Amino acid sequence: MDTGILILRLLVGLLVAGHGVQKVSRHLGGKGLEGGTEEFRGDGFRGGALTALAAGGGQIGSGLLLAAGLLTPLAATGAIGVMTVALTVKWRHGLWVQNDGYEYPLVLIGTAAALAATGPGAWSLDAALGLTPYPLGWAALALVAGLGSGLLTRLVLHRPPAAPAIAER
């Protein structure tokens, strides 16, 4: 079981971190901070470079913490938060990724929540530091705080679409 959890942590954690690297740099196929800023503006978010830096930093930090199995409930909260924002962007396209839907962010949210519930396993920094097992309540808190922070971010930083101009008669 610990081997499976390690593989899952490494896969999801490094993918989330890599997604953040793309937001703020030209590594891993990213378009630099300018590209990350444009992506957020194109999706209707305020804040420009600061928003891209916060999102990228959150993804890098939470992803690396998940991969290492360090402070797992906190790492899961961060990953769930940033992926909830991504889900809200993709929501209008429906579920499936081939239609630019929210399938992928939903899988990452579910996986981060599952890792918070199962714990990081024996081969983790949490275990090495004696921080495990975490009580199951931490998983519920990670899910609620992650979803809440993502939805609050959307509420605060997203601009409503401009109303179409009414032609004068």
N, C-alpha and C positions, 0 to 999 in steps of 0.2 A: 504494500500500500504506500509506503514512504517513497518508493521509486516513482510511482505514478503521480503522486503529489509533487515531487521534485520536477518531473518532466512538465507537468501542467503549469507550475509556478514559473519555470524558466521560459516556457513558450509564451505564456500570456504576459508575464512581466516584461520580457524583452521586446515583445511586439508593442506594448503600450509605451515603453520608454522610446523605442525607435520612432513611433508615431510623433512623440514629442520632439525628438531631434529634428524631424522633418519640418516641424513648425517654426523652428528658430535658426536653422542652419541649412547649408547646401549638402550636408551629408545624407546618406541613405536615400538619395533622390529628392531631397527637400529643395525648396526654392528660396531658401534664406529667410531671414526675418521679414524682409519686404514681401515675399510670397505668402508667408503665414499671416501677415497683417492684411494683405489683399484678400486672402481666403475668408478671414473673419468679416471684413467689410462687405464682401460679396454675399456672405450669409446673413447680413443685416445686423452685425454686432458693432457696438460703440467701442471706443478705447484704443483702436489702432494697434500699434506695436506693443503697448502694455498688455492688452488682451492676449495677443499672440504669445508674448513672453510668459504670462501667467499660465496660460493653457499648456504651452510647451513644457514649462518648468514643472507643472503639476503632473503631466504625463511622464516626464523623465523621472522625477522623484518617486512617484507612486509605483511606476513600473519597475524601477531598480529595487525598491524596497520589497515588492512582491517577489521578484526573481530571487532575491537573497533570503527571503523568508524572515525579514526583520520588521518588527512592529506591524505584523500582518493585518490586524483590524484597521489600523490607520492607513496602511498602504491600500487596502481594499476600499476604504472610504474615498481616498483620492481618485483611484481608478474608476470607481462607480460614479463619482461626481463629474469627471471630465467626459466620461462616455455617456452620461445622461444628457449633457449639453449636446454631444454629437447626435444622440438619438433624437433630440428635439429638432435638430436641423434636418434630419433625414425623414422625419415622421410623415411629412406630406407626400412622400413618394411611396408609402406603403412598406410592408415588411421586407420584401426580397431585395437582396443586394444588387441583382442584375438590373433593377429599376432604380438604383441609387437609394435603396431603402435602408431601414434601420436594423437589419438582421445582424450585421457585424457588431455594432455597439451593444446590442442586446446580449449577444453571446459573451462579450467581454464583461458586461455588468453581471450577468449570471455566474460567470466563472469567478470573478472577484468575490462575489457574495458566497459562493461555495467554498472558496479558499478561506474566507473569514470563518465559515461554519466548521470546516474540517480541521482548520489549523494548518500550519505550514509543513508539518511532518517532522520526522526526526532529523533529516538532513537540511537544517535551516539554522540561521543565526539566532532566531527566537529560541530554538531548542538548546543550542550551544550556550546561550546566556541564561537559560533556566526560566524563560518567560512563558513557556507553554506548560500545560494546556490553557488556552484562553476559555473563559466561560462562554457558553453559547449566546448569552445576552450581548456579547461584543459583536457577534455577527449581525444580530438584529439592529444594533446601534450603527454599525458600519453601513448597512443597507439603507436605513432611514436617513442617516446623516449624508451619505453619498447622493441619494436621490434628491434630498432636500436642497443640498448645496448646488447641485446641477440645475434644478428647476429655479432656484433663487437667482443663480447666475443668468439664466435665460431671461427671467423677468426683469432684472436690473439692467442688463447690458444689451438686450435685443431691441432694436427699433421696430416699431410696428410698420408694416408696409404703408407707403404713401397712398392716400386715397386718390383715385383717378380724378383728374380735373373735369369739372362739369362745364360743358360748352355753353357759352352765353347765347341766348336766343334773341 
